[in-house]
Amino acid sequence: MKRMHIHVGVKNLKESISFYSKMFATAPTIEKTDYAKWQLEDPKINFAISARGAAEGLNHLGIQVEDAAELTDMKSRLDTLQAELVEEEGTACCYAKSDKYWVNDPSGIPWETFHTLDSIPVFNESSDAVEAASACCVPSGVSSVATVSIGSISKKSNSCS
């Protein structure tokens, strides 16, 4: 079974952990000094936040799969897209070792499809200090962060709910 993944860059990790813990009615599954993740069953989502110096807001979206066969199936789907595919095998990111495929959607939002292989004790294993301090491990060739703030959305009387 696949799980939706959302990664958000935050300004204040402690405040954000408090906010999302209350919203999800549970503490993070993983909590580090610069990162937290909720592996939720209801809704079935892998929701992560990080405070690593990049822009605040949506960092990327993704689909987490349970095994290599599902990842192969997802790669087949991604291969049909009119998008450049970036492949990463055994990559270290967000305190996990994973096999991944990345694409940008038509609006430039990065999408990650991945299978987590193991947990690791570091955010990533980059020797590049700039990359090591980046918000997440979105590879070069995949677009940057797309951000939206509720304050930038004008209120309308006929808004959707």
N, C-alpha and C positions, 0 to 999 in steps of 0.2 A: 504494500500500500504506500502511496506517495503522500508526502507531507508538504504543505505550503511553507516556504521560508521567506521571512522578511527581515532585513537588517537595516537598522536606523542609527544614524550618527546622532549623539546627544551632547549637550553642553555640560550638564551636571549629572554624572552617573548615579550618585547617591540619591538625588531627587527623582531621577527617572526610574531607578529600581523601586523606590517606594511607590511611585505612581503606578507602574505596570504591575507590581505585586498586588496592589489593591484592585486594579482593573481585572486581573486574571484570577484573583482570590487565591494566590499561591506565591511562594517565594521562587526565585530563579532556580533552575536545575543546575546551572553553573554560574558562579559569581567569582570574578577576578577583580583586580584593582582598576582595570580599564575596559571591562567587558562583562556582560551578563546575558544568559540565554534561558528562555523558558521553552521546554519541550512539552508542549501541551497536547492533551488528548481531546479536549473539548473547548474551543475548536482545535482540530488536528493541525497544529502549526508549530514550526520552529521559529520563534521570534527572538531576535538578538539585537542588542544595543551595544555601542562602543563609544568611548570618549578617547579618541586617539588623534585629535588635531585636524581632522578633515571637516568639511562642511556638515552642518547639522541638517537633519532631514533624511529622507529616503536614500540609503546607500545602494541597495540592490534588492531584487526579488529573486526567488528561486524555488526549485522543487527538489526536495530531499527524497531519495529513493532508499529502499531497504536492502537491496542487493545488487550485485554486478549485472545480473540479467535485466533488471529494471533500468539500470543506467544504460545498457546497450540499447534497449528499446527507446529510451528517451533520446539517445544520440541519433538513432534512425529518424526520429521525428525532426530533430534539429537540422539534420542533413538536408531535409526537404525545404528548409527556409531559405529565403534570399538574403542570408546574413553570413558574415564571417564567423566561423566557429573557432574558438580558442579551446584547446584541449590541455588539461593538466592531470598528470598521473602522480599519485602519492604526494601531492602538494601539502604543505603545512600552512594552515591558516585558522585563526579563531580557535586556538587551543585544540585543533583536530587535524588529523592526517586524512586526506580525502582524494578520491578521483573525481574530476570535475570537467564539465563542458560549459563554456560561457558564450552567450550571444547578446547582441543589443536588439531591443525591439525597434519598430519603425520610429518611435519617438526618442530613441537613444537611451532608454532605461536598460541597465545591465540585468540579465537573467542568468542565474547560476543553476545548473543541474548537477547534483552531486550525490555520491555515496560515501558516507563516513566510514573509514577503516579503523580508526583508533583515536584515542585522546592523546594530546601531547602537553607538556608543561609550559610551553611558550606560545605567545600569540601567533608568531610565524617564525620561520627559520632563516629569514633573509639576512645576508651579510651587509646589504645596502642600508645604511642608517635612515635614509629618507623613506625607503620602502618599508622598513621595519617600523617606522613611526606612523605610517599611513593608517587611515581609518579602517580599511579592510583590505582584503587581498584580491581586489578586482584587478586582473592582469592588464598590462599595457595592451592597447588594441581594443579594449572594451571601454565604453564611454564612461564619463564621470558621473557624479551624483546628480540626481534630479531632486530638487527640493520644493516643497509646497508648505506654506504656513497658513494656518487657519485665519490668522490676522490679515492675510493677503486675499482672502476670499470674501467678496462683498456679500452681505446678507440680502436676500431677496424674499419678498412676501410669499412667493410660490415655490419655496425651496423643497427639494426632495427630502424624504426622511426614511 
